[in-house]
Amino acid sequence: MIELLKNILILAGSVFMLVAALGVLRLPDLLTRMHATTKAATLGASLIMLAVALHFAVEAVVARAFGVILFLLLTAPVAAHVIGRAGYFVGTRLWSGTVKDELRPNYDSVTHRLSSHRETDANAAPAPGESDEAG
Amino acid sequence: MSSIILVSLAMMALALCLAFARLYRGPSLPDRVVALELFSAILVGMIGLIAIATDVPSLLDVAIVMALMAFMATIGFARFLERGGPRDD
């Protein structure tokens, strides 16, 4: 029973990884490629780590396997956010079928600030010197 | 080594090849960083499978270090890009 569950987890994990690699090769632009790798590859690695935990079934190994899963789940969104942000700043082209880029008109590519075009003196963005986080 | 593990390792090797194709072709640097991130995730899975196949639980430490290094590399590349990488537009 455990053996069967382990085999299913291993196969599912590697299939998800293959799907992620197919996505990163075939999808048209940076954001869609990130959409493929971040989720599918994280899920694949997590499933395989679950299989490792089932295979060894010792406290130390199970704790380490869950540590890997937790670490992957914590870092994947952060890394994807950081790379997507950097890619947008660098100016990678979006797919030609993109319907709308809502960031483009509201975003100042020099100061890296968003604006709603409804700023008044009362709610204006703080001056660069007194801001808590620059860029 | 059971056949399931062999088949899974073959699939992951194929996935590594596909990710490498994107790493080679990738039109921009962020695309290549995404491919490298995928590399590391696949490698974590492969190390887990090899730990199962050889019954060596210490290999999990290697997987942990692999995941950590990949995260650090991604953050580093992103900082590099934001602080003056080549612009495409």
Backbone of each chain as ProteinMPNN parsed JSONL, in Angstrom:
{"seq_chain_A": "MIELLKNILILAGSVFMLVAALGVLRLPDLLTRMHATTKAATLGASLIMLAVALHFAVEAVVARAFGVILFLLLTAPVAAHVIGRAGYFVGTRLWSGTVKDELRPNYDSVTHRLSSHRETDANAAPAPGESDEAG", "coords_chain_A": {"N_chain_A": [[0.831, -1.206, 0.0], [1.813, 1.27, 0.949], [3.959, 1.239, -0.723], [2.709, 1.374, -3.225], [1.494, 3.899, -3.032], [3.759, 5.445, -2.834], [4.947, 4.998, -5.33], [3.028, 6.156, -6.978], [3.197, 8.815, -6.157], [5.835, 9.433, -6.924], [5.723, 9.115, -9.71], [3.75, 11.02, -10.372], [5.001, 13.348, -9.52], [7.251, 13.491, -11.236], [5.988, 13.682, -13.686], [4.723, 16.159, -13.429], [6.981, 17.765, -13.334], [8.007, 17.366, -15.886], [5.955, 18.518, -17.362], [6.239, 21.143, -16.522], [8.725, 21.752, -17.644], [8.136, 21.471, -20.35], [6.34, 23.578, -20.553], [8.012, 25.778, -20.024], [9.529, 25.702, -22.242], [7.734, 25.997, -24.395], [5.868, 28.068, -24.005], [4.86, 31.51, -24.677], [5.92, 34.032, -23.571], [7.808, 35.814, -20.97], [6.288, 36.002, -18.551], [4.288, 34.056, -18.785], [5.882, 31.825, -18.96], [7.039, 31.82, -16.433], [4.764, 31.321, -15.002], [4.387, 28.667, -15.66], [6.721, 27.357, -14.625], [6.972, 28.055, -11.887], [4.746, 27.077, -10.455], [4.189, 24.383, -11.333], [6.699, 23.071, -11.184], [7.377, 23.408, -8.497], [5.306, 21.984, -7.273], [5.887, 19.447, -8.296], [8.436, 18.845, -7.179], [7.698, 18.913, -4.498], [5.929, 16.73, -4.342], [7.685, 14.623, -4.848], [9.341, 14.843, -2.653], [7.512, 14.189, -0.679], [7.233, 11.502, -1.327], [9.777, 10.63, -0.652], [9.688, 11.012, 2.127], [7.737, 9.112, 2.753], [9.073, 6.804, 1.993], [11.358, 6.507, 3.659], [10.444, 6.986, 6.321], [11.391, 7.739, 8.877], [11.897, 9.771, 11.74], [13.812, 11.891, 11.518], [14.376, 12.027, 8.769], [11.847, 12.461, 7.685], [11.263, 14.927, 8.802], [13.223, 16.462, 7.57], [12.484, 16.196, 4.873], [9.976, 17.448, 4.901], [10.888, 19.897, 5.604], [12.252, 20.664, 3.267], [10.046, 20.842, 1.531], [8.565, 22.907, 2.742], [10.394, 24.976, 2.506], [10.609, 25.21, -0.284], [7.981, 25.961, -0.89], [7.897, 28.384, 0.395], [9.874, 29.926, -0.878], [9.434, 29.872, -3.661], [7.236, 31.625, -4.55], [8.355, 34.102, -3.793], [10.736, 34.236, -5.288], [9.635, 34.151, -7.862], [8.136, 36.505, -7.895], [10.185, 38.409, -7.64], [11.726, 37.977, -9.927], [9.822, 38.426, -11.923], [9.264, 41.122, -11.499], [11.818, 42.261, -11.956], [12.088, 41.529, -14.626], [10.027, 43.013, -15.788], [10.963, 45.592, -15.307], [13.31, 45.588, -16.804], [12.234, 45.448, -19.281], [11.199, 43.355, -20.854], [9.571, 41.924, -23.648], [6.034, 41.608, -23.881], [3.717, 38.942, -24.645], [2.361, 38.815, -27.973], [-0.337, 38.453, -28.012], [-1.297, 39.582, -25.729], [-3.825, 41.09, -23.797], [-4.164, 43.397, -22.19], [-2.125, 45.732, -20.559], [-2.035, 46.867, -17.611], [-0.259, 48.12, -16.015], [1.396, 49.723, -17.485], [0.506, 52.502, -18.243], [0.394, 53.658, -15.71], [2.774, 53.728, -14.48], [5.952, 54.808, -13.577], [8.826, 54.56, -15.283], [11.3, 55.468, -14.623], [11.521, 56.387, -11.935], [10.428, 54.188, -10.775], [7.855, 54.212, -9.629], [4.411, 53.862, -8.792], [1.459, 55.475, -9.967], [-1.809, 56.895, -9.559], [-2.848, 58.866, -11.059], [-4.49, 60.61, -9.757], [-3.464, 62.126, -7.812], [-3.309, 64.353, -5.059], [-2.217, 67.208, -3.118], [-2.562, 66.345, -0.563], [-2.545, 63.518, -0.522], [-0.219, 62.863, -1.782], [2.672, 61.105, -3.032], [5.397, 60.445, -0.826], [8.338, 62.515, -0.675], [11.474, 61.608, -2.247], [13.521, 61.586, -0.287], [12.317, 61.093, 2.187], [11.079, 58.701, 2.02], [10.274, 55.339, 2.95], [11.108, 53.126, 1.643], [13.065, 52.665, -1.086], [12.632, 52.187, -4.436]], "CA_chain_A": [[0.0, 0.0, 0.0], [2.747, 2.401, 0.999], [4.761, 1.148, -1.952], [1.88, 1.881, -4.327], [1.343, 5.343, -2.859], [5.068, 6.041, -3.142], [5.142, 4.99, -6.785], [2.134, 7.156, -7.569], [3.746, 10.151, -5.88], [7.037, 9.644, -7.743], [5.331, 9.31, -11.118], [3.06, 12.306, -10.512], [5.979, 14.432, -9.406], [8.091, 13.664, -12.422], [5.152, 14.17, -14.781], [4.557, 17.606, -13.254], [8.224, 18.448, -13.726], [8.09, 17.35, -17.351], [5.012, 19.525, -17.855], [6.83, 22.468, -16.288], [9.789, 21.993, -18.624], [7.459, 21.716, -21.629], [5.787, 24.926, -20.515], [9.053, 26.794, -20.128], [10.043, 25.718, -23.615], [6.75, 26.272, -25.427], [5.004, 29.232, -23.794], [5.379, 32.593, -25.515], [6.709, 35.138, -23.011], [8.418, 35.581, -19.657], [5.347, 35.804, -17.446], [3.636, 32.758, -18.915], [6.875, 30.792, -18.626], [7.133, 31.758, -14.982], [3.543, 30.667, -14.55], [4.575, 27.218, -15.777], [7.764, 26.757, -13.789], [6.846, 28.284, -10.456], [3.765, 26.226, -9.803], [4.293, 22.961, -11.637], [7.948, 22.497, -10.696], [7.304, 23.334, -7.037], [4.438, 20.857, -6.916], [6.59, 18.197, -8.6], [9.464, 18.59, -6.166], [7.04, 18.603, -3.23], [5.411, 15.355, -4.386], [8.788, 13.676, -4.72], [9.796, 14.866, -1.261], [6.549, 13.37, 0.072], [7.585, 10.099, -1.565], [10.971, 10.354, 0.158], [9.254, 10.868, 3.517], [7.053, 7.818, 2.877], [10.011, 5.696, 1.794], [12.254, 6.293, 4.798], [9.587, 6.87, 7.5], [12.135, 7.969, 10.122], [11.562, 11.159, 12.09], [14.786, 12.869, 11.02], [14.24, 12.169, 7.322], [10.546, 13.074, 7.399], [11.38, 16.353, 9.125], [14.011, 17.13, 6.53], [11.691, 16.258, 3.643], [8.979, 18.515, 5.041], [11.63, 21.163, 5.557], [12.458, 21.02, 1.861], [8.763, 21.267, 0.955], [8.237, 24.217, 3.288], [11.309, 25.958, 1.937], [10.218, 25.44, -1.682], [6.719, 26.706, -0.93], [8.135, 29.766, 0.827], [10.752, 30.698, -1.751], [8.997, 29.939, -5.058], [6.543, 32.875, -4.883], [9.249, 35.249, -3.653], [11.624, 34.278, -6.445], [8.863, 34.49, -9.058], [7.819, 37.931, -7.824], [11.384, 39.212, -7.859], [12.128, 37.872, -11.328], [8.832, 39.109, -12.748], [9.488, 42.564, -11.325], [13.037, 42.64, -12.668], [11.838, 41.399, -16.055], [9.227, 44.154, -16.24], [11.825, 46.776, -15.31], [14.253, 45.495, -17.916], [11.492, 45.737, -20.489], [10.968, 42.208, -21.734], [8.349, 42.07, -24.429], [4.919, 40.725, -23.571], [3.209, 38.172, -25.775], [1.588, 39.674, -28.877], [-1.765, 38.296, -27.727], [-1.657, 40.168, -24.437], [-4.976, 41.961, -23.99], [-4.074, 44.68, -21.504], [-1.04, 45.899, -19.6], [-2.541, 47.98, -16.813], [0.827, 48.794, -15.309], [2.146, 50.614, -18.374], [0.242, 53.944, -18.139], [0.413, 54.174, -14.339], [4.044, 53.378, -13.866], [7.054, 55.654, -14.014], [9.922, 53.602, -15.411], [12.548, 56.035, -14.111], [11.535, 56.362, -10.474], [9.824, 52.924, -10.327], [6.73, 54.513, -8.749], [3.084, 53.768, -9.366], [0.596, 56.611, -9.655], [-3.18, 56.678, -10.012], [-3.212, 60.093, -11.757], [-5.453, 61.379, -8.983], [-2.761, 62.6, -6.631], [-3.418, 65.734, -4.612], [-1.15, 67.484, -2.162], [-2.774, 65.641, 0.695], [-2.178, 62.105, -0.572], [0.897, 62.677, -2.707], [3.729, 60.201, -2.581], [6.429, 61.179, -0.105], [9.538, 62.855, -1.438], [12.433, 60.496, -2.191], [14.345, 61.564, 0.914], [11.642, 60.623, 3.38], [10.375, 57.446, 1.788], [10.846, 54.282, 3.762], [11.692, 52.064, 0.812], [13.326, 53.264, -2.386], [12.754, 51.268, -5.563]], "C_chain_A": [[0.864, 1.252, 0.0], [3.571, 2.441, -0.268], [3.995, 1.743, -3.136], [1.761, 3.401, -4.255], [2.638, 6.064, -3.239], [5.283, 6.111, -4.649], [4.271, 6.035, -7.461], [2.698, 8.561, -7.37], [4.955, 10.436, -6.763], [6.643, 9.935, -9.187], [4.658, 10.667, -11.307], [4.048, 13.461, -10.444], [6.791, 14.601, -10.661], [7.261, 14.112, -13.618], [4.952, 15.681, -14.666], [5.814, 18.35, -13.659], [8.383, 18.472, -15.233], [7.161, 18.394, -17.948], [5.577, 20.932, -17.672], [7.903, 22.761, -17.325], [9.201, 22.232, -20.007], [6.929, 23.145, -21.674], [6.864, 25.972, -20.691], [9.625, 26.813, -21.537], [9.032, 26.281, -24.593], [5.977, 27.575, -25.237], [5.654, 30.498, -24.342], [6.175, 33.682, -24.821], [7.075, 34.872, -21.56], [7.392, 35.242, -18.592], [4.64, 34.459, -17.559], [4.621, 31.624, -18.614], [7.037, 30.669, -17.119], [5.924, 31.077, -14.387], [3.688, 29.155, -14.637], [5.565, 26.711, -14.736], [7.439, 26.885, -12.31], [5.898, 27.29, -9.813], [4.019, 24.753, -10.057], [5.576, 22.355, -11.072], [7.946, 22.404, -9.178], [6.453, 22.158, -6.594], [5.151, 19.535, -7.177], [7.629, 17.868, -7.552], [8.826, 18.24, -4.831], [6.511, 17.173, -3.215], [6.538, 14.35, -4.215], [9.336, 13.678, -3.3], [8.826, 14.118, -0.356], [6.86, 11.892, -0.102], [8.812, 9.718, -0.752], [10.576, 10.137, 1.613], [8.562, 9.521, 3.732], [8.045, 6.662, 2.813], [10.837, 5.448, 3.047], [11.476, 6.128, 6.098], [10.376, 6.866, 8.8], [11.95, 9.45, 10.444], [12.497, 12.163, 11.434], [14.586, 13.107, 9.529], [12.916, 12.845, 6.974], [10.615, 14.577, 7.686], [12.16, 17.08, 8.053], [13.216, 17.26, 5.234], [10.639, 17.354, 3.742], [9.645, 19.878, 5.089], [11.876, 21.621, 4.137], [11.167, 21.533, 1.249], [8.413, 22.677, 1.424], [9.114, 25.295, 2.658], [10.944, 26.267, 0.483], [8.954, 26.286, -1.747], [6.923, 28.148, -0.505], [8.899, 30.554, -0.229], [10.235, 30.819, -3.174], [8.234, 31.225, -5.366], [7.449, 34.103, -4.783], [10.154, 35.371, -4.884], [10.863, 34.678, -7.7], [8.523, 35.98, -9.066], [9.037, 38.772, -8.193], [11.801, 39.165, -9.322], [11.126, 38.562, -12.245], [8.999, 40.62, -12.693], [10.723, 43.019, -12.104], [12.826, 42.558, -14.173], [11.015, 42.557, -16.584], [10.079, 45.406, -16.295], [12.76, 46.756, -16.501], [13.539, 45.724, -19.247], [11.353, 44.552, -21.418], [9.615, 42.365, -22.413], [7.292, 41.107, -23.93], [4.49, 40.011, -24.838], [2.338, 39.068, -26.651], [0.092, 39.546, -28.627], [-2.188, 38.858, -26.386], [-2.77, 41.186, -24.621], [-4.718, 43.339, -23.395], [-2.893, 44.648, -20.556], [-1.381, 47.11, -18.745], [-1.436, 48.731, -16.103], [1.435, 49.897, -16.156], [1.806, 52.094, -18.203], [0.415, 54.495, -16.73], [1.779, 54.113, -13.698], [5.149, 54.227, -14.463], [8.313, 54.802, -14.067], [11.237, 54.159, -14.899], [12.604, 55.933, -12.592], [10.968, 55.068, -9.914], [8.694, 53.191, -9.332], [5.429, 54.351, -9.513], [2.323, 55.043, -9.04], [-0.792, 56.315, -10.194], [-3.672, 57.837, -10.845], [-4.308, 60.849, -11.047], [-4.78, 61.943, -7.753], [-3.119, 64.055, -6.346], [-2.269, 65.993, -3.652], [-1.305, 66.642, -0.907], [-2.292, 64.193, 0.62], [-1.012, 61.846, -1.51], [1.913, 61.708, -2.12], [4.791, 61.002, -1.851], [7.628, 61.446, -1.001], [10.575, 61.744, -1.28], [13.227, 60.431, -0.902], [13.653, 60.923, 2.103], [10.886, 59.317, 3.157], [11.056, 56.333, 2.579], [11.51, 53.214, 2.909], [11.852, 52.621, -0.586], [13.492, 52.179, -3.435], [12.629, 49.844, -5.151]], "O_chain_A": [[0.687, 2.16, -0.813], [3.852, 3.505, -0.819], [4.543, 2.503, -3.936], [1.903, 4.1, -5.257], [2.628, 7.123, -3.864], [5.732, 7.125, -5.183], [4.703, 6.714, -8.392], [2.684, 9.387, -8.283], [5.095, 11.538, -7.293], [7.152, 10.867, -9.81], [4.943, 11.381, -12.268], [3.951, 14.426, -11.203], [7.006, 15.724, -11.115], [7.76, 14.839, -14.477], [5.001, 16.399, -15.664], [5.745, 19.428, -14.251], [8.836, 19.465, -15.801], [7.515, 19.076, -18.91], [5.422, 21.797, -18.534], [7.991, 23.879, -17.832], [9.687, 23.078, -20.757], [7.048, 23.835, -22.687], [6.673, 26.946, -21.419], [10.15, 27.835, -21.979], [9.415, 26.975, -25.534], [5.477, 28.136, -26.213], [6.878, 30.556, -24.46], [7.072, 34.236, -25.456], [6.705, 33.845, -20.989], [7.587, 34.308, -17.814], [4.414, 33.791, -16.55], [4.234, 30.587, -18.075], [7.157, 29.566, -16.585], [6.027, 30.348, -13.4], [3.17, 28.433, -13.785], [5.28, 25.739, -14.037], [7.611, 25.928, -11.555], [6.196, 26.725, -8.761], [4.063, 23.956, -9.12], [5.551, 21.246, -10.537], [8.454, 21.432, -8.62], [6.81, 21.428, -5.67], [5.04, 18.604, -6.38], [7.699, 16.732, -7.082], [9.329, 17.382, -4.105], [6.624, 16.478, -2.205], [6.379, 13.343, -3.525], [9.751, 12.635, -2.795], [9.241, 13.488, 0.616], [6.767, 11.115, 0.848], [8.886, 8.611, -0.22], [11.054, 9.207, 2.263], [8.766, 8.867, 4.755], [7.875, 5.656, 3.502], [11.002, 4.3, 3.459], [11.788, 5.246, 6.898], [10.08, 6.097, 9.714], [11.858, 10.282, 9.542], [12.051, 13.159, 10.863], [14.621, 14.249, 9.069], [12.86, 13.693, 6.083], [10.098, 15.391, 6.921], [11.803, 18.193, 7.668], [13.261, 18.297, 4.572], [10.427, 18.104, 2.789], [9.066, 20.884, 4.679], [11.734, 22.802, 3.821], [11.17, 22.534, 0.533], [8.02, 23.53, 0.629], [8.642, 26.381, 2.321], [10.962, 27.423, 0.062], [8.858, 27.213, -2.552], [6.218, 29.041, -0.974], [8.604, 31.728, -0.455], [10.568, 31.792, -3.85], [8.547, 31.877, -6.363], [7.333, 35.032, -5.582], [10.318, 36.453, -5.448], [11.368, 35.45, -8.514], [8.608, 36.639, -10.102], [8.934, 39.727, -8.963], [12.185, 40.184, -9.896], [11.51, 39.204, -13.222], [8.891, 41.308, -13.707], [10.687, 44.022, -12.816], [13.318, 43.405, -14.919], [11.257, 43.041, -17.69], [9.944, 46.206, -17.221], [12.983, 47.785, -17.139], [14.159, 46.142, -20.225], [11.384, 44.713, -22.638], [8.655, 42.869, -21.83], [7.58, 39.957, -23.6], [4.842, 40.408, -25.949], [1.661, 39.967, -26.152], [-0.672, 40.44, -28.993], [-3.317, 38.636, -25.949], [-2.684, 42.05, -25.494], [-5.022, 44.349, -24.03], [-2.68, 43.67, -19.84], [-1.059, 48.243, -19.103], [-1.642, 49.852, -15.638], [1.932, 50.89, -15.626], [2.723, 52.897, -18.031], [0.57, 55.706, -16.572], [1.932, 54.409, -12.513], [5.272, 54.354, -15.681], [8.817, 54.367, -13.031], [12.202, 53.41, -14.751], [13.59, 55.461, -12.024], [11.013, 54.856, -8.702], [8.574, 52.499, -8.321], [5.34, 54.653, -10.703], [2.508, 55.629, -7.974], [-0.943, 55.576, -11.166], [-4.813, 57.809, -11.307], [-4.997, 61.657, -11.669], [-5.444, 62.212, -6.752], [-3.219, 64.878, -7.256], [-1.447, 65.112, -3.4], [-0.323, 66.27, -0.266], [-1.701, 63.686, 1.573], [-0.835, 60.723, -1.982], [2.006, 61.518, -0.907], [5.06, 62.142, -2.229], [7.898, 60.711, -1.951], [10.556, 61.017, -0.286], [13.579, 59.339, -0.454], [14.299, 60.286, 2.935], [10.132, 58.881, 4.027], [12.258, 56.384, 2.841], [12.374, 52.48, 3.388], [10.866, 53.011, -1.211], [14.393, 51.345, -3.334], [12.71, 48.949, -5.991]]}, "seq_chain_B": "MSSIILVSLAMMALALCLAFARLYRGPSLPDRVVALELFSAILVGMIGLIAIATDVPSLLDVAIVMALMAFMATIGFARFLERGGPRDD", "coords_chain_B": {"N_chain_B": [[17.108, -0.829, -8.144], [14.018, 0.296, -8.958], [11.714, -0.049, -11.722], [9.942, 2.032, -11.912], [11.289, 4.159, -10.739], [13.37, 4.408, -12.518], [12.008, 5.152, -14.872], [10.95, 7.586, -14.021], [13.29, 9.025, -13.535], [14.227, 9.163, -16.15], [12.249, 10.739, -17.309], [12.673, 13.111, -15.904], [15.229, 13.719, -16.755], [14.715, 14.256, -19.404], [13.155, 16.515, -18.985], [15.095, 18.212, -17.971], [16.626, 18.532, -20.266], [14.809, 19.922, -21.914], [14.523, 22.271, -20.426], [17.093, 23.151, -20.657], [17.211, 23.751, -23.332], [15.609, 26.023, -23.369], [17.209, 27.631, -21.809], [19.338, 27.984, -23.489], [18.202, 29.192, -25.765], [16.716, 31.316, -24.802], [15.354, 34.487, -25.12], [15.839, 36.721, -23.505], [17.593, 37.867, -20.529], [16.056, 37.456, -18.069], [14.434, 35.271, -18.882], [16.321, 33.268, -19.039], [17.079, 33.106, -16.38], [14.748, 32.132, -15.256], [14.745, 29.607, -16.431], [16.988, 28.534, -15.184], [16.086, 28.426, -12.577], [14.118, 26.515, -12.833], [15.751, 24.354, -13.477], [17.001, 23.934, -10.961], [14.852, 23.139, -9.393], [14.131, 20.754, -10.654], [16.454, 19.337, -10.199], [16.405, 19.08, -7.418], [14.273, 17.302, -7.194], [15.39, 15.109, -8.577], [17.541, 14.446, -6.911], [16.148, 13.665, -4.649], [14.901, 11.365, -5.684], [17.149, 9.779, -6.175], [18.033, 9.472, -3.604], [15.985, 7.835, -2.667], [16.405, 5.597, -4.309], [18.946, 4.678, -3.646], [18.834, 4.383, -0.937], [19.99, 6.229, 0.824], [19.685, 8.456, 3.192], [21.043, 10.818, 3.755], [21.378, 12.265, 1.476], [19.348, 14.034, 1.288], [20.137, 16.356, 2.522], [21.762, 17.458, 0.609], [19.806, 18.123, -1.237], [18.464, 20.128, 0.16], [20.461, 22.105, 0.321], [20.776, 22.595, -2.375], [18.274, 23.734, -3.082], [18.397, 26.038, -1.534], [20.649, 27.378, -2.596], [19.724, 27.876, -5.182], [17.645, 29.656, -4.736], [19.043, 31.833, -3.644], [20.652, 32.475, -5.873], [18.709, 33.258, -7.701], [17.638, 35.56, -6.459], [19.944, 37.107, -6.465], [20.448, 37.438, -9.249], [18.169, 38.866, -9.918], [18.487, 41.236, -8.478], [20.753, 42.165, -9.752], [19.737, 42.602, -12.319], [17.865, 44.626, -11.815], [19.495, 46.688, -10.93], [20.756, 47.76, -13.16], [21.048, 46.066, -15.389], [21.262, 45.073, -18.873], [19.058, 46.935, -20.939], [16.128, 46.244, -22.812], [14.231, 47.736, -24.148]], "CA_chain_B": [[16.392, 0.348, -8.618], [12.809, -0.207, -9.613], [11.489, 0.525, -13.053], [9.255, 3.319, -11.734], [12.298, 5.193, -10.498], [14.112, 4.613, -13.776], [11.163, 5.927, -15.786], [10.866, 8.96, -13.521], [14.568, 9.691, -13.786], [14.304, 9.466, -17.576], [11.384, 11.904, -17.568], [13.319, 14.324, -15.385], [16.357, 14.058, -17.623], [14.12, 14.931, -20.564], [12.764, 17.856, -18.559], [16.326, 19.01, -17.902], [17.021, 18.885, -21.636], [13.914, 20.979, -22.403], [14.881, 23.525, -19.739], [18.365, 23.629, -21.2], [16.921, 24.39, -24.615], [15.168, 27.398, -23.1], [18.366, 28.379, -21.309], [20.181, 28.322, -24.636], [17.515, 30.066, -26.716], [16.0, 32.37, -24.096], [15.7, 35.76, -25.749], [16.312, 37.746, -22.568], [18.211, 37.317, -19.321], [15.085, 36.874, -17.136], [14.04, 33.942, -19.336], [17.365, 32.307, -18.669], [17.033, 32.909, -14.927], [13.621, 31.235, -14.997], [15.176, 28.253, -16.791], [17.902, 28.056, -14.138], [15.267, 28.094, -11.409], [13.501, 25.227, -13.13], [16.854, 23.402, -13.308], [17.254, 23.59, -9.569], [13.705, 22.38, -8.878], [14.235, 19.393, -11.179], [17.575, 18.673, -9.54], [15.948, 18.676, -6.092], [13.51, 16.071, -7.384], [16.289, 14.001, -8.946], [18.303, 14.04, -5.726], [15.209, 12.896, -3.832], [14.741, 10.034, -6.278], [18.371, 8.993, -5.983], [18.031, 9.092, -2.197], [15.118, 6.661, -2.531], [16.94, 4.442, -5.02], [20.145, 4.147, -3.009], [18.599, 4.286, 0.508], [20.919, 7.091, 1.562], [18.889, 9.638, 3.549], [21.824, 12.069, 3.865], [21.299, 13.021, 0.224], [18.361, 15.103, 1.429], [20.853, 17.595, 2.84], [22.176, 18.023, -0.674], [18.629, 18.749, -1.845], [18.208, 21.384, 0.872], [21.455, 23.093, -0.105], [20.46, 22.928, -3.774], [17.157, 24.672, -3.11], [18.866, 27.306, -0.959], [21.534, 28.053, -3.553], [18.946, 28.363, -6.317], [16.922, 30.86, -4.306], [20.02, 32.925, -3.56], [21.068, 32.867, -7.221], [17.619, 34.003, -8.329], [17.59, 36.899, -5.868], [21.107, 37.855, -6.938], [20.244, 37.833, -10.648], [17.135, 39.894, -9.999], [19.083, 42.503, -8.045], [21.65, 42.61, -10.827], [18.934, 43.141, -13.421], [17.235, 45.891, -11.442], [20.49, 47.724, -10.729], [21.494, 48.18, -14.33], [21.285, 45.108, -16.441], [20.969, 45.635, -20.181], [17.65, 47.184, -21.213], [15.727, 45.791, -24.141], [13.253, 48.585, -24.841]], "C_chain_B": [[15.173, -0.1, -9.416], [12.581, 0.524, -10.929], [10.788, 1.871, -12.952], [10.281, 4.432, -11.566], [13.083, 5.468, -11.768], [13.306, 5.467, -14.743], [11.095, 7.378, -15.341], [12.16, 9.714, -13.755], [14.71, 10.054, -15.26], [13.457, 10.685, -17.907], [12.042, 13.185, -17.084], [14.517, 14.71, -16.226], [15.857, 14.761, -18.875], [13.718, 16.359, -20.207], [13.982, 18.762, -18.451], [16.759, 19.447, -19.295], [16.145, 20.015, -22.172], [14.25, 22.315, -21.748], [16.194, 24.058, -20.286], [18.172, 24.284, -22.567], [16.466, 25.826, -24.398], [16.328, 28.244, -22.59], [19.251, 28.82, -22.468], [19.518, 29.36, -25.524], [17.062, 31.367, -26.107], [16.323, 33.755, -24.598], [16.241, 36.787, -24.764], [16.884, 37.075, -21.331], [17.19, 36.777, -18.323], [14.587, 35.496, -17.566], [15.065, 32.898, -18.919], [17.372, 32.059, -17.169], [15.887, 31.976, -14.564], [14.009, 29.8, -15.328], [16.115, 27.686, -15.73], [17.129, 27.654, -12.884], [14.595, 26.74, -11.603], [14.534, 24.104, -13.006], [16.953, 22.943, -11.871], [16.082, 22.791, -9.001], [13.778, 20.942, -9.368], [15.364, 18.638, -10.484], [17.198, 18.254, -8.122], [15.155, 17.377, -6.184], [14.399, 14.895, -7.707], [17.072, 13.509, -7.736], [17.412, 13.24, -4.78], [15.044, 11.488, -4.361], [15.978, 9.177, -6.057], [18.501, 8.588, -4.522], [17.147, 7.869, -1.97], [15.791, 5.432, -3.125], [18.129, 3.835, -4.294], [20.003, 4.002, -1.502], [19.614, 5.077, 1.324], [20.174, 8.36, 1.956], [19.706, 10.918, 3.629], [21.772, 12.88, 2.592], [20.283, 14.151, 0.32], [19.028, 16.421, 1.79], [21.322, 18.28, 1.559], [21.002, 18.731, -1.344], [18.334, 20.088, -1.18], [19.178, 22.461, 0.396], [21.184, 23.54, -1.538], [19.344, 23.975, -3.846], [17.593, 26.047, -2.597], [19.717, 28.081, -1.949], [20.743, 28.629, -4.715], [18.199, 29.637, -5.95], [17.872, 32.058, -4.243], [20.418, 33.409, -4.951], [19.979, 33.679, -7.9], [17.551, 35.423, -7.789], [18.759, 37.733, -6.389], [20.945, 38.332, -8.367], [19.224, 38.956, -10.747], [17.686, 41.243, -9.543], [19.978, 43.063, -9.134], [20.863, 43.236, -11.967], [18.363, 44.499, -13.061], [18.247, 47.011, -11.335], [21.279, 48.008, -11.986], [21.915, 47.066, -15.24], [20.981, 45.75, -17.773], [19.469, 45.805, -20.4], [17.317, 46.791, -22.641], [14.88, 46.811, -24.884], [13.87, 49.898, -25.317]], "O_chain_B": [[15.297, -0.792, -10.427], [13.174, 1.568, -11.2], [10.998, 2.751, -13.787], [10.165, 5.502, -12.165], [13.424, 6.614, -12.063], [13.837, 6.391, -15.36], [11.17, 8.293, -16.161], [12.148, 10.889, -14.125], [15.241, 11.113, -15.595], [13.869, 11.553, -18.677], [11.984, 14.216, -17.754], [14.798, 15.896, -16.398], [16.465, 15.717, -19.356], [13.902, 17.288, -20.993], [13.915, 19.941, -18.797], [17.203, 20.578, -19.492], [16.643, 20.949, -22.8], [14.264, 23.355, -22.405], [16.392, 25.27, -20.372], [18.866, 25.239, -22.917], [16.866, 26.734, -25.127], [16.421, 29.432, -22.9], [19.841, 29.9, -22.433], [20.17, 30.296, -25.987], [17.018, 32.399, -26.778], [17.478, 34.174, -24.513], [17.031, 37.647, -25.154], [16.691, 35.88, -21.108], [17.43, 35.709, -17.758], [14.341, 34.639, -16.718], [14.718, 31.794, -18.501], [17.636, 30.942, -16.723], [16.022, 31.133, -13.677], [13.65, 28.876, -14.598], [16.051, 26.498, -15.411], [17.467, 26.677, -12.216], [14.509, 25.93, -10.68], [14.227, 23.029, -12.491], [16.986, 21.747, -11.58], [16.288, 21.867, -8.214], [13.521, 20.011, -8.605], [15.245, 17.443, -10.211], [17.619, 17.193, -7.662], [15.331, 16.468, -5.372], [14.2, 13.801, -7.18], [17.251, 12.305, -7.552], [17.854, 12.259, -4.181], [15.044, 10.525, -3.595], [15.868, 7.982, -5.782], [19.007, 7.509, -4.213], [17.491, 6.978, -1.194], [15.76, 4.354, -2.532], [18.312, 2.618, -4.314], [20.937, 3.55, -0.839], [20.042, 4.636, 2.391], [20.041, 9.265, 1.131], [19.136, 12.007, 3.576], [22.089, 14.069, 2.611], [20.332, 15.107, -0.454], [18.544, 17.487, 1.411], [21.285, 19.504, 1.438], [21.165, 19.796, -1.941], [17.999, 21.064, -1.852], [18.775, 23.587, 0.104], [21.343, 24.714, -1.874], [19.449, 24.966, -4.568], [17.213, 27.079, -3.149], [19.539, 29.286, -2.126], [21.034, 29.727, -5.189], [18.124, 30.577, -6.741], [17.554, 33.146, -4.722], [20.511, 34.614, -5.186], [20.262, 34.66, -8.587], [17.424, 36.38, -8.553], [18.598, 38.91, -6.714], [21.257, 39.48, -8.683], [19.378, 39.881, -11.545], [17.391, 42.274, -10.148], [19.972, 44.263, -9.41], [21.257, 44.264, -12.518], [18.365, 45.419, -13.879], [17.921, 48.165, -11.614], [22.414, 48.474, -11.879], [23.008, 47.096, -15.807], [20.484, 46.875, -17.807], [18.693, 44.906, -20.078], [18.116, 46.979, -23.558], [14.806, 46.774, -26.112], [13.18, 50.722, -25.917]]}, "name": "protein", "num_of_chains": 2, "seq": "MIELLKNILILAGSVFMLVAALGVLRLPDLLTRMHATTKAATLGASLIMLAVALHFAVEAVVARAFGVILFLLLTAPVAAHVIGRAGYFVGTRLWSGTVKDELRPNYDSVTHRLSSHRETDANAAPAPGESDEAGMSSIILVSLAMMALALCLAFARLYRGPSLPDRVVALELFSAILVGMIGLIAIATDVPSLLDVAIVMALMAFMATIGFARFLERGGPRDD"}
